[in-house]
Amino acid sequence: MSTTPPEPSPADAPAPRDSRGLLLAALRRADGLTQVELARATALSPGTVSSAVAALEAEGVVRVTATTRSGRRARAVSLATPGGALVGVHCYVDEARVVLDRGDGDLVEAVVPLPGGHRAEHAVREARALLDRVLATTGTDPAAVAAVGVGVPAPVEVRSGRVAGAGVREGWGGMVAAPGLLAPAPGVPVVFDNDGNLGALAEARTGAGRGRRSVVHVALGRGVSGGLVVGGDVVHGRTGTAGELGHLTIDPDGPVCQCGNRGCLEVYAGAHAVLSLLHASHGPLTAAELLEHAAAGDPGCRRVLSDVGRHVGTALASVCTVLDPDVLVVGGVLAGAGTVLLDPLREVLAERTAVTSGAVVDVVAGHLGPGAPARGALLLARDAVLAG
């Protein structure tokens, strides 16, 4: 007597190819969407989304967690990482930062300061030591790490894996050429990108640009970095230098920048340059103290921050005219100035961009703060694993 095998349940059956591709593409653009948001983003029916998500969850491709939207309970869907933990590393001018995702979506983050004038080798040593401590503290087997993403302060040719320029610190070419220095165990893949690109990637997918198709991100830290993200992917350009917003010229006769050109945005809008303007009147300040004084009404501090906003607006007006992005996200420590900096930026954009409908590009402060590049490095590692 023959029997007919039972029909597979939606959780056992593979997700239909079309719905699978649409859902995964939507999650790459904006991770953590609810099923209702996924239905809206993909134009799939709620029933199709529910069935496809159940199948993808059973395959280990996505994870589903409880959340709230507008005060109501919902189920957030995020891309999972088959095969182990992920690590994001950011080596910057004044700090090294490590973010660990053990596969459950709960991130462990640690940071260590770096001395001024350090070389790339020192930053990598400190980052590796910090990574080892984080793995040991959390009880994570180094061999269980699926991939490590690393953000460095230099342009990276992603197709060749080589540094495309000197960046803000010498020696990064040799560090990128030796990925094993940051591998927690033999055979763990290590992938690199420019830290400005990774900050943009994180804000676009999980931060202030989440849900927008085209995002321009400028980070006002010690220097100025940036990146362009379209459809959830970084735009690298031919040599990896697309999005180097800190080196847009706003005054061809201005001060000489470390890149060798004159009048770059970085020499007017980076925190190091801004704090030097206040040294004579206020003495040595940190960026945090500058923001505190500005919030308390200090006229000099408010003036330099509003000038930063105008400089950024001048530099990015042409970028916005050419690209017509959905949103301009301003990150980095100086973004903490809020409207003192953002309103002058918006005013300059309104004056200098060609607007056909009376609408200026949306300008918002970043959500992820100084940790954005490390979060982006984590996404870079996950992309590497999912790409196989």
Number of C-alpha atoms within 10 A of each C-alpha: 2 4 5 5 6 6 8 9 11 16 17 15 16 19 23 13 10 10 19 18 13 17 24 20 16 22 22 19 24 26 22 24 23 20 20 16 17 25 20 12 17 16 12 17 13 15 11 15 23 18 20 23 27 22 22 26 21 17 17 14 16 20 22 20 13 10 14 11 10 6 7 7 10 17 17 20 23 21 23 20 24 15 14 19 23 25 31 28 34 33 24 22 22 14 16 24 25 27 25 26 19 21 17 12 15 9 14 14 18 16 17 15 13 18 11 9 9 14 16 22 15 13 25 20 14 19 26 19 14 19 27 17 13 18 18 12 9 11 10 16 13 18 15 15 24 23 27 29 30 30 30 31 23 27 29 27 20 18 10 10 15 20 27 18 18 15 18 18 15 15 15 26 19 13 19 23 13 12 16 15 16 24 23 23 14 9 12 17 19 23 20 27 28 30 29 28 32 32 33 36 33 31 29 35 27 24 21 24 29 21 22 18 18 23 30 28 34 29 31 25 21 21 20 25 28 25 27 29 27 17 18 26 18 19 17 22 12 10 16 24 20 16 26 20 25 25 22 20 19 19 13 11 11 15 14 13 17 14 12 10 15 19 19 26 26 28 23 25 27 22 24 18 14 23 22 14 16 16 11 9 9 13 10 12 14 11 17 13 13 25 23 15 16 19 16 11 11 13 12 16 24 20 14 21 27 20 19 26 26 22 19 30 25 21 22 24 21 16 17 21 15 11 12 19 19 19 22 23 24 29 28 27 19 26 25 21 20 15 16 22 24 23 16 20 24 21 14 19 25 17 13 16 21 17 14 7 6 7 10 20 18 11 19 19 26 27 19 18 20 17 20 26 33 30 32 31 33 29 24 27 27 25 16 17 18 14 7 6
